[in-house]
């Protein structure tokens, strides 16, 4: 059956500096049965530690806090917070993922986060002191729905924490593969200020994190006279103003095309030399990369991924079959195109620990190189 395809066009708002997709897919199609499961990764565990330390030092989270996580997935972050707070609750629209979270002991509401579900949570669980939305606020065609629901649900002194890939980091690091249909928005500080202001909220702090190729953590609350705003907001805003210029995005486009040409040529040459090339990571970003470059199952043998629910399936359009790490270990390729480059160090170390000292790695961003 011919796969369904959709346009993928990134647009920039001249007024608020927001980067967003021109065409957004239906949320139910994307999320009701979801195949992404948050990995139990050393890098993510370190990020949880750093994020918790930042929130605790800023008095945004306390041992007596009630924390709600939006888009909580299998509940790994809430498992981390559970012994450090009084109460945790997740909300996620994916039925299969909610079952995983509940099985691990995380109470999870299976629904989209909006005004109706927020009011139902208040009635059943009370008002949270902290609402965390990690890498999900940008996954909605109308982020005002989630922000207005958070403003309605939070305690008067509560905070909303939004973590997402930072629009300017994506551009500066040539991370064009971060552009895919689940990522509908690529927030800047300017655009986040505008989004919050339209819902009676404002920024009080910003935390930059290296996770997922460069993420930004926005801390916001209901706007009230006399609120203390951390100096980080002004510092990062000034830097952003210097970069939100047409030349920045022109270079981004040129660099993306250069990566496409270099990667296509490299894989073509390797295949001509009878070298086997597989991808590592059945990621959304990997599909953007493969389909933009034009790589298919004709050049790429298999895609390796550790997630059981992805194994045995095929990558969209490229038709590359997903296999387990165990299968890959039994017959490793000459090269892995690392489509999960945000876990580069962990993947390389895992492959070497398996006894595979043969396979080399092609890293596609910020420029194509081999390690």
SETORLUM-654017 format. One record per atom (N, C-alpha, C): y negated, z, x. Coordinates in steps of 0.001 Angstrom, whole numbers, padded with zeros to 6 digits, always signed. Layout:
YZX...
***
This chain:
+001196+000000+000843+000000+000000+000000-001251+000000+000882-002222-000846+000547-003455-000932+001319-004259+000356+001143-004672+000993+002263-005412+002254+002136-006785+002046+001521-007255+003064+000788-008612+003036+000249-009599+003270+001394-010676+002542+001378-011705+002727+002402-013049+002969+001733-013936+003641+002466-015234+004023+001918-016294+003801+002985-017513+003474+002583-018583+003301+003576-018928+004616+004257-019326+004530+005518-019698+005712+006289-021029+005412+006974-022109+005778+006301-023458+005474+006769-024247+006765+006888-024801+007024+008074-025594+008226+008316-027077+007887+008193-027793+008706+007422-029221+008485+007219-030023+009702+007676-031259+009462+008076-032165+010518+008537-033354+010607+007594-033662+011828+007154-034833+012057+006311-036050+012285+007210-037059+011433+007059-038264+011564+007877-039057+012823+007552-038908+013331+006323-039697+014497+005907-039122+015810+006441-037836+016069+006164-037265+017374+006532-036369+017309+007760-036129+016100+008304-035308+015996+009502-033833+016191+009262-033388+016008+008021-031967+016181+007735-031201+014891+007995-029999+015037+008511-029061+013928+008675-028001+014070+007599-027747+012995+006859-026763+013097+005791-026122+011749+005511-024936+011796+004877-024257+010569+004512-024944+009931+003319-024994+008608+003337-025539+007897+002186-024589+007958+001002-023276+007916+001275-022268+007878+000219-021361+009100+000332-021314+009910-000710-020488+011125-000726-019302+010939-001663-018137+011379-001221-016928+011264-002029-016807+012436-002987-015960+012260-003995-015748+013299-004993-015090+014528-004368-015653+015700-004656-015165+016934-004034-013713+017228-004400-013334+016963-005631-011955+017240-006042-010969+016389-005256-011320+015125-005022-010441+014252-004232-010284+014771-002808-011358+015336-002258-011334+015791-000869-010608+017120-000687-010764+018037-001642-010430+019432-001330-009368+020101-002210-009003+019516-003344-008060+020231-004202-006695+020401-003535-006273+019414-002763-005054+019564-001942-005461+019190-000524-005552+020196+000319-006214+020034+001609-005194+020117+002727-005381+019305+003772-004416+019275+004866-004925+019956+006130-006180+020421+006119-006667+021120+007310-006392+022616+007165-005696+023154+008130-005440+024601+008189-006074+025124+009466-006941+026121+009350-007615+026679+010511-006587+027123+011554-006660+026613+012767-005664+026992+013778-005876+028423+014280-004789+029068+014634-004876+030392+015269-005072+030142+016755-006331+029926+017120-006655+029442+018452-007374+030505+019268-007057+030622+020574-007797+031563+021431-009300+031301+021423-009688+030022+021379-011110+029700+021351-011767+030216+020076-011074+030065+018942-011638+030554+017688-011657+032076+017645-010629+032713+018189-010632+034185+018211-011798+034701+019053-012084+034030+020156-013232+034408+020977-014538+034183+020205-014578+033092+019442-015770+032825+018630-015950+033907+017566-014861+034328+016930-014961+035400+015933-015554+036659+016560-015114+036965+017764-015638+038148+018462-017142+038007+018704-017553+036845+019204-018962+036622+019516-019815+036648+018256-019326+036021+017199-020079+035977+015944-020201+037370+015337-019107+038117+015357-019166+039477+014818-020133+040340+015617-020110+040207+016941-021022+040985+017781-022476+040657+017452-022768+039368+017274-024135+038957+016934-024552+039546+015581-023674+039448+014595-024000+039948+013264-024129+041470+013247-023272+042146+014005-023341+043611+014060-024600+044074+014780-024932+043426+015893-026135+043813+016642-027404+043572+015831-027369+042562+014965-028526+042278+014119-028526+043069+012831-027523+043946+012643-027387+044782+011440-027187+043936+010176-026610+042745+010362-026281+041912+009213-024925+042301+008622-024083+042914+009444-022773+043358+008993-022550+044777+009504-021892+045600+008663-021650+047005+009008-020210+047359+008629-019724+048498+009104-018363+048896+008714-018188+049098+007213-019288+049355+006474-019167+049562+005035-019498+048300+004228-019581+047141+004896-019969+045905+004218-018831+045317+003388-019223+044674+002295-018336+043806+001522-018694+042376+001902-017723+041650+002462-017958+040304+002969-017190+039288+002133-017904+038284+001653-017297+037141+000967-017382+035930+001888-016253+035253+002098-016297+034008+002868-016055+032829+001941-016986+031885+001964-016881+030650+001193-016153+029610+002042-015206+028898+001424-014406+027951+002204-013560+028688+003216-012900+029730+002763-012209+030667+003658-010907+030139+004230-010432+028988+003729-009221+028363+004240-008064+029372+004219-007286+029439+005273-006109+030319+005273-006464+031782+005541-007757+032084+005710-008188+033474+005805-008184+034082+007185-008144+033279+008238-008048+033847+009587-009296+034640+009962-010476+034140+009610-011691+034886+009946-011751+036190+009157-011331+036159+007905-011329+037386+007105-010271+038368+007607-009147+037855+008131-008176+038756+008749-008803+039479+009938-009633+038748+010700-010334+039363+011830-011315+040431+011333-012023+040142+010243-013042+041080+009740-012445+042264+008975-011250+042098+008454-010672+043097+007550-010697+044530+008114-010268+044769+009350-010321+046144+009873-011716+046584+010311-012681+045670+010285-014032+045967+010760-015036+046139+009632-014583+045935+008400-015454+046049+007238-014729+046789+006119-015484+047107+005066-014884+047857+003962-014059+046970+003036-014501+045717+002855-013826+044848+001893-014091+043397+002256-013055+042544+002128-013228+041106+002342-012643+040360+001154-013219+039203+000887-012752+038343-000191-013020+036903+000211-012088+036014-000083-012281+034602+000195-012405+033805-001085-013034+032647-000988-013036+031679-002088-012874+030292-001482-011916+029534-002005-011585+028218-001470-010998+027376-002602-011326+026085-002668-010848+025276-003791-009443+024708-003633-008853+024794-002432-007561+024147-002180-006411+025075-002577-005666+024671-003606-004590+025521-004128-003562+025866-003062-003131+024880-002301-002098+025129-001291-002601+026056-000185-003877+025940+000172-004437+026781+001230-004625+028215+000728-005053+028366-000536-005221+029711-001104-003906+030476-001115-002823+029763-001375-001506+030416-001363-001187+030962+000021-001536+030204+001063-001324+030677+002437-002134+031940+002709-003393+031931+002276-004267+033082+002525-003746+034327+001829-003364+034185+000580-002855+035344-000168-001572+035875+000448-000738+034965+000934+000519+035383+001570+000258+036194+002835-000908+035973+003457-001242+036730+004666-002049+037997+004358-002224+038300+003071-002885+039544+002692-004379+039438+002439-004907+038213+002299-006328+038029+002047-006527+037633+000585-007158+038493-000172-007469+038207-001576-008400+036996-001629-007989+035961-002365-008726+034696-002352-008863+034139-003760-010081+033798-004128-010367+033127-005396-010192+031629-005180-009399+030987-006016-009161+029557-005862-010136+028785-006749-011264+028414-006169-012301+027735-006936-013363+027214-005964-014207+026317-006458-015401+025937-005718-016433+027044-005881-017263+027238-004861-018304+028256-004945-019533+027649-005617-019853+028140-006797-020992+027678-007573-021453+028839-008449-022428+028595-009310-023000+029689-010083-021964+030393-010964-021110+029626-011633-020114+030248-012519-019134+031117-011744-018603+030602-010631-017644+031392-009857-018324+032576-009188-019611+032429-008813-020347+033552-008223-020494+034686-009228-020828+034335-010457-020973+035370-011492-019647+036033-011812-018564+035251-011779-017239+035837-012008-016867+036802-010885-017225+036463-009653-016962+037359-008521-017762+038658-008675-019023+038538-009086-019838+039747-009274-019211+040679-010327-018728+040094-011417-018140+040901-012489-016864+041595-012038-016048+040894-011244-014745+041441-010859-014788+042263-009577-015643+041877-008628-015618+042500-007304-016922+043180-006899-018002+042897-007627-019297+043422-007229-020052+042437-006356-021243+042831-005911-022096+041961-005100-021805+042157-003614-021540+041088-002883-021292+041230-001440-022574+041504-000663-022415+042185+000458-023539+042427+001375-023747+041230+002294-022679+040480+002508-022743+039329+003414-021887+038209+002843-022469+037017+002756-021716+035823+002386-021694+034909+003608-020505+034522+004014-020328+033668+005191-019805+032314+004741-020478+031259+005164-020034+029893+004868-019916+029156+006200-018711+029138+006754-018482+028545+008073-017916+027139+007911-018665+026149+008360-018228+024759+008379-017765+024298+006994-018546+024683+005987-018251+024203+004630-019526+023861+003860-020679+024434+004249-021919+024133+003533-022236+022640+003605-021888+022020+004718-022164+020590+004891-021136+019711+004204-020134+020319+003576-019042+019569+002972-019264+019333+001475-020506+019442+001025-020794+019332-000398-021941+018361-000624-021797+017518-001648-022828+016529-001921-024153+017177-002316-024104+018386-002863-025322+019092-003260-025274+020525-002732-025763+020762-001515-025691+022114-000939-026539+023127-001702-027488+022663-002535-028282+023596-003333-027392+024409-004278-026274+023830-004705-025353+024547-005595-024855+025820-004923-024451+025703-003651-023915+026856-002942-025002+027861-002574-026160+027374-002147-027229+028297-001748-027762+029059-002953-027948+028378-004074-028439+029071-005262-027419+030085-005767-026131+029767-005654-025081+030715-006056-025089+031939-005141-025295+031704-003837-025364+032827-002890-026561+033715-003191-027716+033103-003486-028917+033881-003802-028712+034717-005057-027970+034177-006009-027685+034903-007248-026735+036067-007003-025770+035885-006123-024683+036860-005962-024997+037974-004975-025722+037695-003919-025967+038681-002858-026699+039928-003373-026457+041041-002693-027298+042215-002914-028726+041877-002478-029696+042673-002915-031098+042362-002608-031372+042292-001109-030669+043116-000332-030856+043127+001121-029738+042391+001856-028917+041667+001111-027782+040984+001718-028198+039723+002470-027269+039198+003265-027551+038023+004088-026520+036927+003855-026980+035713+003996-026135+034526+003945-026034+033957+005354-024807+033762+005830-024565+033201+007161-023946+031820+006992-024628+030817+007520-024166+029429+007419-023901+028914+008829-022657+028556+009092-022295+027987+010391-021861+026544+010205-022460+025659+010956-022102+024246+010882-022348+023574+012219-021761+022391+012362-022120+021562+013510-023621+021314+013456-024288+021444+014585-025739+021274+014637-026064+019794+014771-026923+019293+013891-027240+017872+013884-027686+017347+015224-028541+018098+015928-029054+017600+017203-028015+017674+018314-027134+018665+018272-026050+018718+019256-025126+017515+019077-024829+017193+017839-024013+016024+017541-024614+014776+018174-025929+014632+018046-026621+013451+018575-026719+013498+020103-027126+014642+020640-027325+014756+022087-026036+014565+022868-024899+015024+022307-023620+014952+023007-022804+013720+022630-023426+012780+021940-022760+011522+021556-021529+011753+020687-021561+012787+019857-020390+013152+019053-020381+012374+017733-020394+011052+017828-020434+010241+016617-019173+010405+015782-018073+010824+016417-016841+011013+015660-016886+012240+014759-017921+013085+014925-018106+014211+013997-018600+013721+012637-018952+012453+012562-019441+011883+011302-018233+011371+010515-017903+012058+009440-016823+011628+008551-017101+012162+007157-016274+011780+006198-016647+011962+004796-016689+013416+004333-015975+014299+005010-016095+015719+004650-017433+016289+005113-017957+015774+006221-019254+016217+006739-020359+015390+006076-020862+015865+004958-021873+015101+004229-023283+015358+004755-023477+016528+005372-024782+016894+005912-024631+017355+007365-025670+017083+008157-025714+017477+009561-027059+018182+009735-027043+019472+009428-028296+020211+009277-029052+020368+010592-030367+020297+010469-031278+020702+011527-031945+021995+011059-032667+022636+011950-033372+023859+011549-034422+023523+010497-035124+022426+010701-036153+022034+009744-035562+021800+008361-034443+021099+008297-033851+020813+006989-033255+022065+006355-032717+022974+007172-032180+024215+006623-033297+025085+006041-034449+025124+006723-035590+025860+006176-035982+025312+004806-036000+023994+004680-036371+023367+003407-035350+023674+002317-034065+023606+002664-032997+023900+001709-033096+025338+001204-033283+026268+002114-033362+027682+001735-034607+027962+000895-035732+027395+001299-036990+027668+000604-036923+027250-000862-036242+026157-001138-036135+025690-002517-035258+026602-003365-034592+027555-002725-033733+028501-003446-034165+029953-003226-035436+030141-002850-035985+031488-002726-035473+032267-001539-035030+031576-000486-034498+032241+000691-035218+031742+001933-035039+032435+003061-035617+031974+004317-034767+032414+005495-034979+031736+006633-034239+032058+007850-034748+033356+008459-033803+034178+008937-034190+035372+009688-033600+035382+011091-032647+034503+011364-032060+034468+012707-031260+033200+012936-031104+032833+014209-030310+031665+014599-029472+032040+015817-028215+031615+015780-027281+031882+016880-026589+030569+017229-026668+030152+018476-025995+028934+018923-024621+029284+019504-023611+028514+019114-022239+028778+019557-021624+027489+020085-020795+027562+021128-020186+026355+021693-019042+025784+020871-018547+026534+019878-017355+026142+019138-017561+024793+018434-016491+024013+018345-016479+022711+017667-017524+021742+018209-017680+021742+019511-018581+020786+020131-020046+021164+020064-020354+022364+019566-021732+022825+019493-022138+023113+018068-022094+024382+017673-022409+024782+016303-023658+025643+016262-024295+025670+015097-025453+026524+014877-025126+027483+013743-025517+028737+013921-025314+029760+012899-026688+030153+012364-026912+029867+011091-028151+030256+010418-027918+031569+009678-028845+032514+009814-028796+033747+009027-030005+033744+008100-029761+033940+006802-030831+033860+005809-030733+035014+004817-031808+035262+004130-031830+036270+003069-032854+035862+002031-032848+036575+000905-033864+036340-000123-035229+036669+000466-036171+035763+000286-037493+035916+000892-038267+037055+000223-038727+037996+001067-039532+039115+000583-040637+039392+001592-041816+039806+001132-042910+040114+002070-042470+041175+003086-042852+040959+004333-042542+041935+005377-041194+041764+006033-040419+040733+005645-039121+040498+006285-039313+040212+007775-038428+040772+008582-038472+040542+010024-037705+039265+010349-038368+038347+011048-037747+037089+011466-037551+037141+012979-036305+036918+013413-035994+036989+014837-036733+035883+015602-037089+036185+016854-037820+035208+017679-037008+033942+017922-035677+034020+017756-034834+032847+017986-035200+031702+017048-035659+032015+015852-035998+030968+014892-037130+030100+015421-038194+030728+015920-039328+029980+016449-038955+029254+017744-038187+029904+018597-037809+029301+019880-036996+028025+019679-035962+028105+018851-035121+026933+018629-035852+025866+017820-036759+026277+016937-037524+025312+016143-038424+024467+017032-039057+025082+018017-039933+024331+018916-039157+023278+019690-037986+023663+020195-037164+022704+020941-036748+021553+020036-036394+021865+018811-035952+020830+017887-037077+019843+017577-038283+020342+017401-039417+019468+017096-039642+018432+018200-039351+018821+019431-039513+017891+020549-038470+016766+020531-037329+017036+019856-036225+016069+019893-036086+015245+018617-036684+015688+017528-036566+014949+016274-037498+013735+016295-037157+012788+017127-037967+011589+017303-037066+010352+017228-037617+009203+016855-036786+007988+016713-035992+007641+017964-036579+007845+019151-035879+007486+020375-034576+008235+020561-034521+009487+020088-033300+010299+020195-032153+009628+019459-032429+009097+018292-031380+008516+017457-031053+007087+017882-032010+006409+018465-031721+005091+019032-030742+005214+020198-030962+006222+021042-030025+006450+022162-028646+006831+021645-028599+007605+020588-027327+008007+019989-026536+006772+019563-027185+005837+018898-026525+004617+018448-026029+003795+019633-026872+003668+020649-026494+002899+021835-025317+003543+022560-025326+004861+022672-024245+005568+023366-022924+005468+022604-022997+005520+021276-021785+005381+020466-021151+004003+020697-021970+002979+020736-021447+001632+020958-020848+001507+022359-021483+002144+023349-020957+002088+024719-019593+002767+024803-019427+003892+024109-018126+004575+024085-017078+003684+023431-017455+003051+022332-016533+002142+021639-016029+001055+022579-016939+000400+023286-016567-000701+024167-015709-000223+025337-016091+000896+025932-015366+001428+027087-013957+001877+026692-013829+002554+025548-012529+003058+025134-011599+001921+024729-012115+000940+024021-011293-000206+023625-010753-000947+024852-011608-001136+025846-011198-001826+027069-010169-001015+027845-010396+000297+027951-009482+001162+028693-008085+001143+028078-007998+001318+026768-006690+001333+026109-006022-000029+026224-006793-001092+026059-006236-002448+026202-005644-002657+027598-006360-002187+028615-005868-002344+029992-004604-001520+030228-004583-000298+029712-003408+000560+029896-002179-000029+029217-002355-000534+028006-001234-001136+027288-000735-002373+028040-001675-003143+028601-001291-004331+029379-000487-003950+030616-000723-002747+031137+000012-002250+032304+001310-001547+031907+001690-001672+030634+002914-001057+030105+002842+000476+030094+001640+001028+030009+001475+002477+029887+001463+002859+028406+002097+003966+028084+002112+004426+026689+000909+005334+026435+000250+005109+025302-000923+005892+024919-000690+006455+023518-000779+007772+023386-000710+008446+022095-002025+009203+021885-002260+009617+020668-003400+010506+020427-002883+011930+020243-003765+012877+020509-003409+014292+020309-004440+014897+019351-003965+015239+018154-004815+015834+017140-005019+014903+015955-004379+015220+014818-004565+014435+013584-005812+014947+012882-006951+014683+013507-008222+015240+013062-009026+014216+012273-009948+014727+011465-010856+013825+010745-011715+013061+011738-012202+013761+012778-013026+013089+013779-012231+012005+014505-010940+012253+014674-010096+011262+015326-010002+009975+014526-009973+010089+013207-009910+008885+012376-011197+008075+012476-012340+008755+012524-013598+008035+012727-013559+007282+014051-013116+007969+015090-013058+007356+016417-012131+006144+016430-010905+006330+015964-009915+005250+016018-010355+004037+015200-010875+004297+014004-011239+003183+013132-012507+002476+013601-013423+003218+014207-014630+002592+014747-014300+001728+015965-013450+002260+016824-013073+001520+018036-012125+000363+017697-011354+000513+016616-010410-000529+016227-009023-000334+016790-008655+000903+017107-007320+001197+017631-006367+001480+016473-005148+000943+016563-004151+001104+015506-002802+001453+016124-001789+001461+015275-000421+001735+015735+000083+000665+016699-000596-000455+016762-000177-001508+017699-000487-001144+019153-001529-000319+019354-001845+000146+020720-001419+001603+020946-001464+002400+019897-001206+003843+019999+000165+004146+019415+001033+004740+020229+002411+004991+019787+002506+005990+018645+001987+007200+018869+002064+008269+017875+000824+009151+017989+000657+009989+016987-000342+011054+017022+000393+012382+016999+000065+013256+017931+000720+014561+018022-000167+015619+017365+000437+016455+016530-000328+017524+015886+000595+018711+015614+000024+019915+015729+000820+021138+015570+000942+021578+014113+000226+020933+013186+000197+021372+011790+001362+020774+011013+002298+021592+010536+003487+021058+009860+003170+020148+008675+002125+020471+007880+001881+019661+006683+001317+018275+007005+000917+018053+008258+000444+016725+008657+001564+015875+009256+002591+016523+009773+003657+015811+010478+004466+014935+009519+004785+013736+009984+005511+012782+009153+004604+011883+008343+003322+012209+008311+002358+011367+007602+001757+010347+008575+000871+009509+008042+000268+008445+008846-001247+008549+008792-001896+008276+009903-003351+008301+009937-003898+007147+009106-004959+007392+008338-005474+006342+007455-006023+005148+008221-005671+003987+007731-006084+002673+008237-005412+002301+009556-005411+003218+010548-004777+002884+011831-003253+002864+011725-002702+003590+010735-001264+003570+010505-000444+004261+011570-001037+005158+012335-000330+005866+013414+000422+007053+012822+001698+007159+013135+002534+008238+012585+002273+009545+013324+002206+010644+012552+001977+011975+013119+003317+012639+013409+003472+013130+014638+004710+013800+015039+004381+015203+015558+005409+016013+015686+005233+017390+016134+005085+017457+017652+004597+018592+018123+004492+018814+019562+005870+018835+020214+006873+019304+019483+008227+019353+020020+008759+017938+020296+008490+017021+019359+008908+015636+019566+008195+015028+020770+006926+015366+020906+006157+014821+022028+006647+015361+023357+007020+016624+023380+007511+017236+024615+008810+016581+025083+009637+016171+024110+010928+015561+024450+010753+014196+025099+009675+013483+024741+009466+012142+025298+007971+011873+025421+007326+012500+026405+005862+012440+026481+005344+011074+026908+004130+010718+026450+003527+009445+026846+002876+009540+028219+002379+008410+028682+001636+008409+029942+000231+008974+029760-000360+008723+028579-001724+009166+028309-001835+009716+026888-002613+010780+026748-003051+011254+025442-004531+010930+025291-004891+010229+024222-006288+010121+023823-006589+011384+023030-007415+012241+023573-007604+013570+022996-008620+013506+021857-008110+013281+020654-008980+013220+019482-009388+014616+019016-008661+015636+019445-009068+017026+019200-009773+017550+020449-010809+016820+020891-011463+017166+022162-012180+018508+022112-012477+019017+020910-013113+020340+020813-012159+021462+021213-010862+021157+021328-009883+022123+021831-009307+021629+023163-010103+020904+023921-009632+020222+025129-008861+021143+026065-009481+022247+026461-008855+023118+027449-007553+023713+026934-007554+024128+025665-006345+024714+025094-005211+023700+025031-005525+022478+024621-004491+021445+024504-003896+021112+025871-004752+020916+026843-004263+020580+028183-003376+021694+028735-003823+022933+028580-003025+024062+029064-001687+024152+028326-001691+023897+027026-000450+023952+026253+000530+022885+026715+000022+021676+026938+000882+020584+027401+001474+020905+028775+000660+021460+029664+001162+021797+031003+002192+022937+030933+001951+023912+030057+002917+025026+029917+004256+024537+029395+004253+023438+028647+005512+022907+028112+006355+022240+029191+005780+022133+030400+006490+021488+031501+006087+020043+031720+005161+019570+030911+004703+018186+031042+003546+018130+032034+003856+017737+033252+002826+017544+034273+002553+016068+034531+003079+015232+033646+003006+013782+033823+001825+013173+033059+001659+013573+031804+000677+012929+030931-000757+013229+031373-001586+012188+031377-003012+012361+031639-003784+012273+030320-005029+012705+030342-005802+012841+029107-007059+011982+029150-007264+011223+028089-008490+010440+027918-009425+011244+027018-010574+011616+027534-011569+012369+026777-012644+011379+026320-012877+011242+025002-013783+010187+024538-015268+010528+024529-015622+011806+024436-017043+012187+024376-017287+013354+025342-018489+013501+025881-019704+012715+025603-019700+011332+026226-018706+011067+027111-018479+009735+027634-017000+009608+027933-016484+008410+027965-015053+008198+028183-014682+008505+029629-013733+009422+029804-013251+009723+031153-011810+010244+031057-011116+010221+032197-009712+010621+032272-009580+011869+033120-008780+012829+032622-008477+014032+033404-006972+014181+033508
***
